[in-house]
Amino acid sequence: MPKLPVISGRELVTFLESIGFRVIRTKGSHIRLKAEDGRVTTVPVHGKRDIPKGLLGKIIREDLEISLEEFIELYSRYKGKEESD
């Protein structure tokens, strides 16, 4: 089973925006995002703190409705593109 990446809340929001989600609401330190197909998720952004592994897994599985392998593939491509810019 692939390992989840260590990712901050702000970085996760930026990644989700790159795959088609858009910010619909910010309330306190939580950002709500929605995709064109109706999927929604809430990401906590607490400074530079990382998202706990369990919460990241829940976001991937239940909110994004993709497999862990697919998430890691998309995130790897995003990180590679980001570093080449």
DSSP file (Angstrom, degrees, kcal/mol; ACC not computed):
  #  RESIDUE AA STRUCTURE BP1 BP2  ACC     N-H-->O    O-->H-N    N-H-->O    O-->H-N    TCO  KAPPA ALPHA  PHI   PSI    X-CA   Y-CA   Z-CA
    1    1 A M              0   0    0      0, 0.0     0, 0.0     0, 0.0     0, 0.0   0.000 360.0 360.0 360.0 129.1    0.0    0.0    0.0
    2    2 A P        -     0   0    0      0, 0.0     2,-0.3     0, 0.0    66,-0.0  -0.287 360.0-113.3 -66.4 151.9    1.5    3.4   -1.0
    3    3 A K        -     0   0    0      1,-0.1     0, 0.0    69,-0.0     0, 0.0  -0.629  27.1-113.2 -87.2 143.7    2.3    5.9    1.8
    4    4 A L        -     0   0    0     -2,-0.3     2,-0.1     1,-0.1    -1,-0.1  -0.478  34.5-115.4 -69.7 142.6    0.4    9.1    2.1
    5    5 A P        -     0   0    0      0, 0.0     2,-0.6     0, 0.0    -1,-0.1  -0.437  24.2-113.0 -74.7 155.6    2.4   12.2    1.4
    6    6 A V        +     0   0    0     -2,-0.1     2,-0.4    44,-0.1    44,-0.0  -0.822  51.3 168.1 -86.8 121.3    3.0   14.7    4.2
    7    7 A I        -     0   0    0     -2,-0.6    44,-2.9    44,-0.4     2,-0.1  -0.997  31.0-131.0-143.5 139.3    1.1   17.8    3.1
    8    8 A S  B  >  -A   50   0A   0     -2,-0.4     4,-2.2    42,-0.3    42,-0.2  -0.420  30.7-111.5 -83.8 164.3    0.1   21.1    4.7
    9    9 A G  H  > S+     0   0    0     40,-1.2     4,-2.2     1,-0.2     5,-0.2   0.915 117.9  49.8 -61.6 -44.3   -3.5   22.4    4.5
   10   10 A R  H  > S+     0   0    0     37,-0.4     4,-2.1     1,-0.2    -1,-0.2   0.903 111.3  49.2 -62.6 -42.1   -2.5   25.4    2.3
   11   11 A E  H  > S+     0   0    0      1,-0.2     4,-2.4     2,-0.2    -1,-0.2   0.880 109.6  52.0 -65.8 -38.0   -0.6   23.0   -0.1
   12   12 A L  H  X S+     0   0    0     -4,-2.2     4,-2.8     2,-0.2    -2,-0.2   0.904 108.7  50.7 -65.0 -40.8   -3.6   20.7   -0.3
   13   13 A V  H  X S+     0   0    0     -4,-2.2     4,-2.2     2,-0.2    -2,-0.2   0.934 111.3  48.1 -61.6 -46.2   -5.9   23.6   -1.2
   14   14 A T  H  X S+     0   0    0     -4,-2.1     4,-1.5     1,-0.2    -2,-0.2   0.906 112.9  48.7 -61.1 -43.0   -3.5   24.7   -3.9
   15   15 A F  H  X S+     0   0    0     -4,-2.4     4,-1.0     2,-0.2     3,-0.2   0.933 110.2  50.6 -62.1 -46.8   -3.3   21.1   -5.2
   16   16 A L  H ><>S+     0   0    0     -4,-2.8     5,-2.5     1,-0.2     3,-0.6   0.873 107.9  53.4 -62.1 -36.6   -7.1   20.7   -5.2
   17   17 A E  H ><5S+     0   0    0     -4,-2.2     3,-1.3     1,-0.2    -1,-0.2   0.866 104.2  56.9 -64.0 -34.7   -7.5   23.9   -7.1
   18   18 A S  H 3<5S+     0   0    0     -4,-1.5    -1,-0.2     1,-0.3    -2,-0.2   0.722 106.6  49.3 -70.3 -20.2   -5.1   22.6   -9.8
   19   19 A I  T <<5S-     0   0    0     -4,-1.0    -1,-0.3    -3,-0.6    -2,-0.2   0.177 133.6 -81.3-105.9  18.4   -7.3   19.5  -10.3
   20   20 A G  T < 5S+     0   0    0     -3,-1.3    16,-0.5     1,-0.4    -3,-0.2   0.426  86.4 126.8 107.8  -1.5  -10.5   21.5  -10.7
   21   21 A F      < -     0   0    0     -5,-2.5     2,-0.4    14,-0.2    -1,-0.4  -0.559  39.1-159.1 -82.9 154.1  -11.8   22.3   -7.3
   22   22 A R  E     -B   34   0B   0     12,-2.2    12,-2.4    -2,-0.2     2,-0.3  -0.986  24.5-105.9-133.7 148.9  -12.6   25.9   -6.4
   23   23 A V  E     +B   33   0B   0     -2,-0.4    10,-0.2    10,-0.2     3,-0.1  -0.541  37.8 169.3 -72.1 127.5  -12.9   27.7   -3.0
   24   24 A I  E     +     0   0B   0      8,-2.7     2,-0.3     1,-0.4     9,-0.2   0.616  63.4   6.6-111.6 -20.6  -16.5   28.4   -2.2
   25   25 A R  E     -B   32   0B   0      7,-1.4     7,-3.1     2,-0.0     2,-0.4  -0.974  49.8-160.2-161.9 145.1  -16.2   29.5    1.4
   26   26 A T  E     +B   31   0B   0     -2,-0.3     2,-0.4     5,-0.2     5,-0.2  -0.997  14.7 174.7-127.2 127.3  -13.7   30.2    4.1
   27   27 A K  E >   -B   30   0B   0      3,-2.5     3,-1.6    -2,-0.4     2,-0.3  -0.924  63.2 -49.3-135.3 109.4  -14.8   30.2    7.7
   28   28 A G  T 3  S-     0   0    0     -2,-0.4     0, 0.0     1,-0.2     0, 0.0  -0.509 122.2 -20.3  65.2-125.2  -12.1   30.7   10.3
   29   29 A S  T 3  S+     0   0    0     -2,-0.3    16,-3.9    -3,-0.1     2,-0.4   0.126 118.9  94.7-102.4  20.5   -9.2   28.3    9.5
   30   30 A H  E <   -BC  27  44B   0     -3,-1.6    -3,-2.5    14,-0.2     2,-0.5  -0.947  56.3-159.5-117.8 132.5  -11.3   26.0    7.3
   31   31 A I  E     -BC  26  43B   0     12,-2.7    12,-2.9    -2,-0.4     2,-0.5  -0.935   6.5-152.0-113.2 127.7  -11.6   26.3    3.6
   32   32 A R  E     -BC  25  42B   0     -7,-3.1    -8,-2.7    -2,-0.5    -7,-1.4  -0.850  15.8-172.4-100.2 129.7  -14.5   24.6    1.7
   33   33 A L  E     -BC  23  41B   0      8,-2.9     8,-2.1    -2,-0.5     2,-0.4  -0.907   6.2-164.7-123.5 151.3  -13.9   23.6   -1.9
   34   34 A K  E     -BC  22  40B   0    -12,-2.4   -12,-2.2    -2,-0.3     6,-0.2  -0.997   9.1-144.8-137.4 140.7  -16.2   22.3   -4.5
   35   35 A A    >   -     0   0    0      4,-2.8     3,-1.8    -2,-0.4   -14,-0.2  -0.590  32.9-107.4 -96.4 163.2  -15.6   20.5   -7.8
   36   36 A E  T 3  S+     0   0    0    -16,-0.5    -1,-0.1     1,-0.3   -15,-0.1   0.827 118.8  57.3 -57.3 -33.6  -17.7   20.9  -11.0
   37   37 A D  T 3  S-     0   0    0      1,-0.1    -1,-0.3     2,-0.1    -3,-0.0   0.379 124.5 -99.2 -84.6   6.0  -19.2   17.5  -10.5
   38   38 A G  S <  S+     0   0    0     -3,-1.8    -2,-0.1     1,-0.3     2,-0.1   0.309  74.4 141.6 100.0  -9.5  -20.6   18.4   -7.0
   39   39 A R        -     0   0    0     25,-0.1    -4,-2.8    -5,-0.1     2,-0.3  -0.438  29.5-170.8 -66.3 140.3  -17.9   16.8   -4.8
   40   40 A V  E     +C   34   0B   0     -6,-0.2     2,-0.3    23,-0.2    -6,-0.2  -0.952  11.1 174.6-131.9 152.5  -17.1   19.0   -1.8
   41   41 A T  E     -C   33   0B   0     -8,-2.1    -8,-2.9    -2,-0.3     2,-0.4  -0.984  22.0-139.1-150.9 157.9  -14.4   18.9    0.9
   42   42 A T  E     -C   32   0B   0     -2,-0.3   -10,-0.2   -10,-0.2    21,-0.0  -0.986  17.3-165.0-120.8 129.5  -13.3   21.0    3.8
   43   43 A V  E     -C   31   0B   0    -12,-2.9   -12,-2.7    -2,-0.4     2,-0.4  -0.959  15.1-136.5-117.6 124.7   -9.6   21.5    4.5
   44   44 A P  E     -C   30   0B   0      0, 0.0     2,-0.6     0, 0.0   -14,-0.2  -0.645  14.9-164.9 -78.0 133.1   -8.2   22.9    7.8
   45   45 A V        +     0   0    0    -16,-3.9     2,-0.8    -2,-0.4     3,-0.1  -0.869  15.8 167.8-120.6  96.2   -5.4   25.4    7.3
   46   46 A H    >   -     0   0    0     -2,-0.6     3,-2.0     3,-0.3     2,-0.1  -0.747  61.1 -79.7-110.6  81.4   -3.7   25.9   10.6
   47   47 A G  T 3  S-     0   0    0     -2,-0.8   -37,-0.4     1,-0.3   -38,-0.1  -0.398  98.3 -28.5  61.3-130.6   -0.5   27.9    9.7
   48   48 A K  T 3  S+     0   0    0     -2,-0.1    -1,-0.3    -3,-0.1     2,-0.1   0.189  99.4 133.0-103.4  15.7    2.1   25.5    8.3
   49   49 A R    <   -     0   0    0     -3,-2.0   -40,-1.2     1,-0.1    -3,-0.3  -0.385  57.8-114.9 -69.2 145.5    0.9   22.5   10.2
   50   50 A D  B     -A    8   0A   0    -42,-0.2   -42,-0.3     1,-0.1    -1,-0.1  -0.438  28.1-104.6 -78.6 152.3    0.5   19.2    8.2
   51   51 A I        -     0   0    0    -44,-2.9   -44,-0.4    -2,-0.1    -1,-0.1  -0.615  44.8-107.0 -71.9 130.2   -2.8   17.5    7.7
   52   52 A P     >  -     0   0    0      0, 0.0     4,-2.5     0, 0.0     5,-0.2  -0.312  25.9-119.6 -58.7 144.5   -3.1   14.5   10.0
   53   53 A K  H  > S+     0   0    0      1,-0.2     4,-2.5     2,-0.2     5,-0.2   0.875 111.4  52.1 -54.8 -43.7   -2.8   11.2    8.0
   54   54 A G  H  > S+     0   0    0      1,-0.2     4,-2.0     2,-0.2    -1,-0.2   0.905 111.4  46.1 -62.8 -42.3   -6.2    9.9    9.1
   55   55 A L  H  > S+     0   0    0      2,-0.2     4,-2.6    -3,-0.2    -1,-0.2   0.904 111.8  51.5 -67.2 -41.5   -7.9   13.1    7.9
   56   56 A L  H  X S+     0   0    0     -4,-2.5     4,-2.4     1,-0.2    -2,-0.2   0.917 110.0  49.9 -61.3 -42.7   -6.0   13.2    4.6
   57   57 A G  H  X S+     0   0    0     -4,-2.5     4,-2.7    -5,-0.2     5,-0.2   0.899 111.0  49.4 -61.0 -41.5   -7.1    9.6    4.0
   58   58 A K  H  X>S+     0   0    0     -4,-2.0     4,-2.6     2,-0.2     5,-1.0   0.904 110.2  50.5 -65.0 -42.4  -10.7   10.5    4.7
   59   59 A I  I  X>S+     0   0    0     -4,-2.6     5,-2.9     3,-0.2     4,-0.7   0.925 114.7  44.1 -61.3 -45.2  -10.6   13.5    2.4
   60   60 A I  I  <5S+     0   0    0     -4,-2.4     6,-1.8     3,-0.2     5,-0.4   0.949 121.6  37.4 -64.3 -50.2   -9.1   11.3   -0.4
   61   61 A R  I  <5S+     0   0    0     -4,-2.7    -2,-0.2     4,-0.2    -3,-0.2   0.943 131.6  20.6 -70.5 -51.6  -11.5    8.3    0.1
   62   62 A E  I  <5S+     0   0    0     -4,-2.6    -3,-0.2    -5,-0.2    -2,-0.1   0.853 130.7  33.7 -94.8 -38.0  -14.8   10.0    1.0
   63   63 A D  I  <<S+     0   0    0     -5,-1.0    -3,-0.2    -4,-0.7   -23,-0.2   0.924 128.2  32.3 -88.2 -48.5  -14.6   13.6   -0.3
   64   64 A L  S   <S-     0   0    0     -5,-2.9    -3,-0.2    -6,-0.2    -4,-0.2   0.739  92.5-146.4 -79.8 -22.4  -12.5   13.3   -3.5
   65   65 A E        +     0   0    0     -5,-0.4     2,-0.3    -6,-0.4    -4,-0.2   0.875  55.1 119.8  56.9  43.1  -13.9    9.8   -4.2
   66   66 A I        -     0   0    0     -6,-1.8    -1,-0.2     1,-0.0    -2,-0.1  -0.875  67.1 -98.4-128.0 164.6  -10.6    8.6   -5.7
   67   67 A S     >  -     0   0    0     -2,-0.3     4,-2.3     1,-0.1     5,-0.2  -0.393  30.5-115.5 -78.7 160.9   -8.2    5.8   -4.8
   68   68 A L  H  > S+     0   0    0      1,-0.2     4,-2.6     2,-0.2     5,-0.2   0.894 117.7  53.1 -60.5 -41.0   -5.1    6.4   -2.8
   69   69 A E  H  > S+     0   0    0      1,-0.2     4,-2.2     2,-0.2    -1,-0.2   0.907 109.0  48.7 -62.5 -42.5   -3.0    5.3   -5.8
   70   70 A E  H  > S+     0   0    0      2,-0.2     4,-2.6     1,-0.2    -1,-0.2   0.902 111.2  50.4 -64.7 -41.2   -4.8    7.8   -8.1
   71   71 A F  H  X S+     0   0    0     -4,-2.3     4,-3.0     2,-0.2     5,-0.2   0.937 110.7  48.6 -61.0 -46.8   -4.3   10.6   -5.5
   72   72 A I  H  X S+     0   0    0     -4,-2.6     4,-2.5     2,-0.2    -2,-0.2   0.891 111.6  50.2 -62.8 -39.6   -0.6    9.9   -5.2
   73   73 A E  H  X S+     0   0    0     -4,-2.2     4,-2.1     2,-0.2    -1,-0.2   0.943 114.0  44.1 -62.0 -49.1   -0.2    9.8   -9.1
   74   74 A L  H  X S+     0   0    0     -4,-2.6     4,-2.2     1,-0.2    -2,-0.2   0.908 115.2  48.5 -62.5 -42.8   -2.0   13.2   -9.4
   75   75 A Y  H  X S+     0   0    0     -4,-3.0     4,-2.7     2,-0.2    -1,-0.2   0.877 109.5  52.4 -67.5 -37.9   -0.1   14.7   -6.5
   76   76 A S  H  X S+     0   0    0     -4,-2.5     4,-2.4    -5,-0.2    -1,-0.2   0.920 110.9  47.3 -63.5 -43.9    3.3   13.4   -8.0
   77   77 A R  H  X S+     0   0    0     -4,-2.1     4,-2.4     2,-0.2    -2,-0.2   0.903 112.5  50.4 -62.7 -41.0    2.5   15.0  -11.3
   78   78 A Y  H  X S+     0   0    0     -4,-2.2     4,-2.5     1,-0.2    -2,-0.2   0.927 111.6  47.2 -62.6 -46.2    1.5   18.3   -9.6
   79   79 A K  H  X S+     0   0    0     -4,-2.7     4,-2.0     1,-0.2    -2,-0.2   0.886 112.2  50.2 -64.5 -38.8    4.7   18.3   -7.5
   80   80 A G  H  X S+     0   0    0     -4,-2.4     4,-1.3     2,-0.2    -1,-0.2   0.903 112.9  46.0 -65.3 -42.1    6.8   17.6  -10.7
   81   81 A K  H  X S+     0   0    0     -4,-2.4     4,-0.9     1,-0.2    -2,-0.2   0.891 111.3  53.0 -66.0 -40.5    5.1   20.4  -12.6
   82   82 A E  H  < S+     0   0    0     -4,-2.5     3,-0.5     1,-0.2    -2,-0.2   0.889 109.0  48.8 -63.7 -40.4    5.4   22.8   -9.7
   83   83 A E  H  < S+     0   0    0     -4,-2.0    -1,-0.2     1,-0.2    -2,-0.2   0.787 108.4  53.7 -72.0 -27.5    9.2   22.2   -9.4
   84   84 A S  H  <        0   0    0     -4,-1.3    -1,-0.2     1,-0.2    -2,-0.2   0.662 360.0 360.0 -82.0 -14.8    9.8   22.7  -13.1
   85   85 A D     <        0   0    0     -4,-0.9    -1,-0.2    -3,-0.5    -2,-0.1   0.481 360.0 360.0 -72.7 360.0    8.0   26.2  -13.1
